[in-house]
Amino acid sequence: MAEKQKVFVDVDTQRDFLDVAGALHVPRSDEIRPNLRRLTQCAIERGFPIIATACAHTLDDEELQHFPPHCLVGTEGQSRIPETVVADAVVLGVDARLEGEPPRHLTLEKREYDVFSRPDATAIMARYNKDKPTFVVYGVATDYCVRAVVLGLLERRMDVAIVVDAIRAIDAAREPALLTEFARKGAMLTTTDHVCRAPKTVS
């Protein structure tokens, strides 16, 4: 029996969020970096697509009225951490549109924390949903960008699994309630070990 197809969704694993000295460091996010590396390598080795999201802010973005300036376009803080860099990823800028076949590894830049603020995000996700895969979601922050991705995918009737040991919230106290919310809305809760375990073979 063939392994069920997966699409990995790497949410905002950028230096400003995960580096301790980052402009908007997510507490305890350093703890998940080994799992982020494992998930990235798992996707590459097993041939699963990765859709990464990335904040790409300018100083006039409305979001920066509520948060310190972070992930400013062209800064080191906007770049991905080494654990989640994929060499052949296609980066789709905020104003760019996807032409041709969807690439194996795609980064969607955004100016708001919700990736679905991009007018083309729904159509892009639908193109990766042709074979009804499970969208495996991980990254930061659980209470903002991750939540927007999970709920956005569920609203679009896509199968979602969230990797509970590869996420962190800005407000850690909210995370248990958020996981309960995700599960009640239909998301599966999983772990890095489960996602990356060797597929069973049927003789």
C-alpha positions, 0 to 999 in steps of 0.5 A, a space after each residue: 500500500 502506497 504511503 499517503 501523500 503529504 504536503 509539509 507547511 513550514 510556517 514562518 521559521 525565520 530568524 527574527 522569530 527563532 533566533 534568541 536575538 531575533 526582533 520578535 523571538 518566540 519563547 522556547 522556539 529554540 527547543 523545536 529547532 531539531 524537529 524542524 530540521 528533521 521535518 525538512 529533511 524528511 520532506 526532502 528525502 521522501 519527495 513531499 512538497 514543502 509550502 513555506 510561509 514567510 513574513 516580508 514586512 516594510 515599515 509601513 505595514 499595519 501589523 507593525 503597529 501591534 508588534 515590533 518591526 520584524 522580518 523586514 524585507 532584505 534583512 537577515 532576520 527575514 531569512 529562514 533558519 538553517 534548519 529549514 532552508 531548502 536550496 531549490 525553493 521558489 520564492 514568490 514575492 508578495 506581489 508575484 503570482 505563480 506561473 506554470 506548474 507548482 514547484 516542489 518547494 515553494 515559499 509564499 511571502 506575506 505582509 500580514 500574519 495570515 498567509 490567506 491575506 494573499 489573494 492567490 493563496 487559496 488557489 495555490 493551496 488548491 493546486 497542491 490539494 489535487 490528490 487530497 494529501 494531508 497538509 502537515 503544519 509546523 512552525 511559529 507562532 501557534 497563536 498567530 501565523 500557525 493558527 491562521 494557516 490551520 484554520 484557513 486550510 480547514 475552512 477550505 476542506 483540506 486534511 490537516 495535521 499539526 506537529 505539536 512538538 514543532 510549534 511554539 506560541 508567543 503566549 505559551 499559556 494559550 497553546 493547550 486551548 489552541 490545540 483543542 480548538 484545532 482538534 475540535 475543528 478537524 485537525 489531527 494532532 501528531 508528532 515529529 516521530 510519527 510524521 517521519 517514521 519509515 512508511 510500512 511496506 506491504 509484501 
